[in-house]
Amino acid sequence: MYQDTDKFVDLNFEQSVRQTAYLLWEKDGRPFGSEKQYWFRALEEQLAARETVSDQPNGAIPPKAANDSAAND
């Protein structure tokens, strides 16, 4: 699946965006033809979460973000 992927791509991040997009899509009843909408919503969420983590000392997840991610599981 990833053999042609550039070595500088963060595959874990891409997978988390993919999983988030799928969960958002499922939560909304699996509407047809909205793939890009869910991908970009998931991308925004994951970028915001990544930024929040990078702002914390030692990469710690702040309590609110930790609770949000636990609710999505």
DRENPA-3360 file (N, C-alpha, C; in nm, 2 decimals, always signed):
BEGIN
1 = MYQDTDKF = +0.08/-0.12/+0.00/+0.00/+0.00/+0.00/+0.09/+0.13/+0.00 ~ +0.20/+0.13/+0.08/+0.28/+0.25/+0.09/+0.41/+0.24/+0.02 ~ +0.44/+0.14/-0.06/+0.57/+0.12/-0.12/+0.62/+0.24/-0.21 ~ +0.53/+0.31/-0.27/+0.57/+0.42/-0.35/+0.56/+0.56/-0.28 ~ +0.54/+0.56/-0.15/+0.52/+0.68/-0.08/+0.66/+0.74/-0.05 ~ +0.67/+0.87/-0.06/+0.79/+0.95/-0.03/+0.83/+0.92/+0.11 ~ +0.96/+0.91/+0.13/+1.01/+0.87/+0.27/+0.99/+0.99/+0.37 ~ +0.95/+1.11/+0.33/+0.93/+1.22/+0.42/+0.78/+1.23/+0.46;
9 = VDLNFEQS = +0.70/+1.15/+0.41/+0.56/+1.15/+0.44/+0.53/+1.09/+0.58 ~ +0.46/+1.15/+0.67/+0.43/+1.09/+0.80/+0.31/+1.00/+0.78 ~ +0.34/+0.87/+0.77/+0.24/+0.77/+0.74/+0.14/+0.75/+0.86 ~ +0.19/+0.77/+0.98/+0.10/+0.76/+1.10/+0.00/+0.88/+1.10 ~ +0.05/+0.99/+1.06/-0.05/+1.11/+1.05/-0.15/+1.09/+0.95 ~ -0.11/+1.04/+0.83/-0.20/+1.01/+0.72/-0.30/+0.91/+0.76 ~ -0.26/+0.80/+0.83/-0.35/+0.70/+0.88/-0.45/+0.76/+0.98 ~ -0.41/+0.85/+1.07/-0.50/+0.91/+1.17/-0.60/+1.00/+1.10;
17 = VRQTAYLL = -0.56/+1.07/+0.99/-0.66/+1.15/+0.92/-0.76/+1.06/+0.85 ~ -0.71/+0.95/+0.79/-0.80/+0.85/+0.72/-0.90/+0.79/+0.82 ~ -0.85/+0.75/+0.94/-0.94/+0.69/+1.04/-1.04/+0.80/+1.09 ~ -1.00/+0.92/+1.12/-1.09/+1.02/+1.16/-1.19/+1.06/+1.06 ~ -1.15/+1.06/+0.93/-1.25/+1.09/+0.82/-1.36/+0.98/+0.82 ~ -1.31/+0.86/+0.83/-1.40/+0.75/+0.83/-1.50/+0.75/+0.94 ~ -1.45/+0.78/+1.06/-1.54/+0.79/+1.18/-1.64/+0.90/+1.17 ~ -1.60/+1.02/+1.12/-1.69/+1.13/+1.10/-1.80/+1.09/+1.00;
25 = WEKDGRPF = -1.75/+1.03/+0.89/-1.85/+0.99/+0.78/-1.95/+0.89/+0.84 ~ -1.90/+0.79/+0.91/-1.99/+0.69/+0.97/-2.09/+0.76/+1.07 ~ -2.04/+0.85/+1.15/-2.12/+0.92/+1.25/-2.23/+1.00/+1.18 ~ -2.21/+1.05/+1.06/-2.31/+1.13/+0.99/-2.40/+1.04/+0.90 ~ -2.39/+0.91/+0.92/-2.48/+0.83/+0.84/-2.43/+0.78/+0.71 ~ -2.30/+0.79/+0.68/-2.24/+0.75/+0.56/-2.30/+0.81/+0.43 ~ -2.31/+0.94/+0.43/-2.36/+1.01/+0.31/-2.28/+0.98/+0.18 ~ -2.34/+0.97/+0.07/-2.28/+0.94/-0.05/-2.22/+1.07/-0.11;
33 = GSEKQYWF = -2.10/+1.07/-0.17/-2.04/+1.18/-0.24/-1.98/+1.29/-0.16 ~ -1.95/+1.26/-0.04/-1.89/+1.37/+0.05/-1.75/+1.33/+0.10 ~ -1.68/+1.26/+0.02/-1.55/+1.21/+0.06/-1.45/+1.32/+0.10 ~ -1.44/+1.42/+0.01/-1.35/+1.53/+0.03/-1.38/+1.61/+0.15 ~ -1.51/+1.64/+0.17/-1.56/+1.71/+0.29/-1.51/+1.65/+0.42 ~ -1.52/+1.51/+0.43/-1.48/+1.44/+0.55/-1.33/+1.44/+0.56 ~ -1.26/+1.42/+0.45/-1.11/+1.42/+0.45/-1.06/+1.55/+0.50 ~ -1.11/+1.66/+0.45/-1.06/+1.79/+0.50/-1.10/+1.83/+0.64;
41 = RALEEQLA = -1.22/+1.78/+0.68/-1.26/+1.80/+0.82/-1.16/+1.72/+0.91 ~ -1.13/+1.60/+0.88/-1.04/+1.52/+0.95/-0.90/+1.58/+0.95 ~ -0.86/+1.63/+0.84/-0.73/+1.69/+0.83/-0.72/+1.81/+0.92 ~ -0.82/+1.89/+0.92/-0.82/+2.01/+1.01/-0.81/+1.97/+1.16 ~ -0.89/+1.87/+1.20/-0.89/+1.82/+1.33/-0.75/+1.76/+1.37 ~ -0.69/+1.68/+1.29/-0.57/+1.62/+1.32/-0.45/+1.72/+1.32 ~ -0.46/+1.82/+1.23/-0.36/+1.93/+1.24/-0.37/+2.01/+1.37 ~ -0.49/+2.04/+1.41/-0.51/+2.11/+1.53/-0.46/+2.03/+1.65;
49 = ARETVSDQ = -0.49/+1.90/+1.65/-0.44/+1.82/+1.76/-0.29/+1.81/+1.76 ~ -0.23/+1.80/+1.64/-0.08/+1.80/+1.63/-0.02/+1.93/+1.68 ~ -0.08/+2.04/+1.65/-0.03/+2.17/+1.69/-0.05/+2.18/+1.84 ~ -0.16/+2.13/+1.90/-0.17/+2.14/+2.05/-0.07/+2.06/+2.12 ~ -0.04/+1.94/+2.07/+0.06/+1.85/+2.13/+0.20/+1.92/+2.11 ~ +0.23/+1.98/+2.00/+0.36/+2.04/+1.98/+0.38/+2.16/+2.07 ~ +0.27/+2.22/+2.11/+0.28/+2.34/+2.20/+0.31/+2.30/+2.35 ~ +0.29/+2.18/+2.38/+0.30/+2.13/+2.52/+0.45/+2.09/+2.54;
57 = PNGAIPPK = +0.50/+2.11/+2.66/+0.63/+2.06/+2.70/+0.64/+1.91/+2.69 ~ +0.74/+1.86/+2.63/+0.76/+1.71/+2.62/+0.66/+1.64/+2.54 ~ +0.58/+1.72/+2.46/+0.48/+1.66/+2.37/+0.36/+1.61/+2.45 ~ +0.34/+1.65/+2.57/+0.23/+1.60/+2.65/+0.10/+1.65/+2.59 ~ -0.01/+1.57/+2.60/-0.14/+1.61/+2.55/-0.21/+1.68/+2.66 ~ -0.26/+1.80/+2.64/-0.33/+1.87/+2.74/-0.46/+1.79/+2.78 ~ -0.51/+1.81/+2.90/-0.63/+1.73/+2.95/-0.75/+1.74/+2.85 ~ -0.78/+1.86/+2.80/-0.90/+1.87/+2.71/-0.88/+1.78/+2.59;
65 = AANDSAAN = -0.77/+1.79/+2.52/-0.74/+1.72/+2.40/-0.74/+1.57/+2.43 ~ -0.69/+1.53/+2.54/-0.69/+1.38/+2.58/-0.83/+1.33/+2.60 ~ -0.92/+1.41/+2.66/-1.06/+1.37/+2.67/-1.13/+1.37/+2.54 ~ -1.10/+1.46/+2.45/-1.16/+1.46/+2.32/-1.12/+1.34/+2.24 ~ -1.00/+1.30/+2.24/-0.96/+1.18/+2.17/-1.01/+1.05/+2.23 ~ -1.03/+1.05/+2.36/-1.08/+0.93/+2.42/-1.23/+0.92/+2.38 ~ -1.30/+1.03/+2.37/-1.44/+1.03/+2.33/-1.46/+0.97/+2.19 ~ -1.36/+0.99/+2.10/-1.37/+0.95/+1.96/-1.34/+0.80/+1.95;
73 = D = -1.28/+0.74/+2.05/-1.25/+0.59/+2.04/-1.37/+0.51/+2.05;
% end
